[in-house]
Amino acid sequence: RLYSGAEIFVFPSLYEGFGLPPLEAMACGIPVVASNIPIFREILEKAALLTDSLTPEKIANAIHNVLSNKELYESLRSQGLCKTSLFSWEKAARETLALFNDTYRI
């Protein structure tokens, strides 16, 4: 409900293990503004607007750009939904099990 009721999801995290919150927001069709840190560049790619989270003005500009540019808003929304279709708990479980099997195979 929280994600679905939002217009935008802003995640200025400076460290993140994987990035589930932005992916959860994207799965609800919410455009994301996130930190330009390595994990988000890898996981979110162009499906989110990445910005320097150490500069409040840049965060504010990114939020303003998404909310005031309908084309950008819809593009991020669409790309986010496509991006999240690549992830699932079932896929994560399968890949984890395969890793365990490969690691402990004697």
URFENBEL-V440985 format. One record per helix or strand of 2 or more residues. SS is the DSSP state (a for helix, b for strand). FROM is the first residue (numbers start at 1). LEN is the number of residues. Records with the same first field share a line. If there is no record, write none. Layout:
SS->FROM-LEN  FROM-LEN
//
This chain:
b->8-4  31-5  49-3
a->20-8  38-6  45-3  56-13  70-15  89-15
//
